[in-house]
């Protein structure tokens, strides 16, 4: 999804629809390595090279682990926003000298959109259809 929607997936202002899937670890811990690997792969094509592959994937891994440990889907949805906002915001600030606060805000808003406008409704649909459920 990230690569297919590249024009909106990369850069300081980004909306990665695939980030909706960062909520899967709340339900399925086995999604954690898949999300990490998918992020490494997607960031290979993103134009920021090795730093994005390392730091972008690290942001996803941290968010996935913290989402898994969350008490509800709403708290779980905060971790990808916070993690990406901080880590990717700083990375882009350093790499392209974009203003730090603005870059963090743009990344955070894109992540919030993916998680809250796409991710939570998607997870609720999957729950309702009994495709996923919270495994303890």
C-alpha positions, -999 to +999 in steps of 0.1 A: +000+000+000+028+024+009+046+020-023+015+019-044+004+052-029+039+067-030+029+103-038+011+106-004+033+081+015+067+097+017+081+131+028+074+155+056+037+156+048+026+120+044-005+099+047+004+062+047-028+043+045-009+012+055-003+027+089-038+017+097-024-018+101-002-007+130-032-014+152-031-051+144-006-060+172-032-050+197-051-081+185-024-102+170+011-102+184+024-121+154+017-090+133+047-072+150+075-088+129+054-085+097+048-048+103+085-042+110+096-061+079+070-043+057+082-010+070+118-018+062+107-028+027+085+003+021+112+026+034+137+011+010+118+029-017+111+061+001+141+082-010+157+087+025+177+054+023+192+036+052+183+062+079+146+058+070+149+020+068+164+020+103+146+048+121+112+045+103+112+008+110+123+013+146+094+038+151+070+011+138+085-016+159+082+005+191+047+015+183+037-021+176+051-034+209+035-006+229+002-011+210+002-048+220+006-039+256-023-013+256-055-018+274-078-008+246-077+001+209-079+038+215-048+038+237-031+014+212-038+039+184-018+066+202+015+048+201+020+049+163+012+086+163+036+094+191+064+071+179+063+083+143+058+119+152+089+119+174+112+096+155+103+105+119+098+141+127+134+144+141+148+123+113+133+145+086+143+176+105+179+164+105+179+150+069+161+178+050+164+206+076+127+210+078+114+229+108+113+205+137+079+213+152+062+216+119+076+183+107+066+165+138+032+180+136+027+170+099+040+135+105+018+132+136-013+144+117-008+120+089-003+091+113-033+101+133-054+102+102-043+067+092-048+053+127-080+071+137-098+076+104-089+043+088-073+020+114-099+021+142-129+018+119-112-011+101-104-029+134-139-024+146-153-039+114-129-069+117-139-073+153-176-072+144-171-098+117-152-120+142-121-119+120-099-106+149-103-106+186-082-095+215-060-124+225-044-120+260 
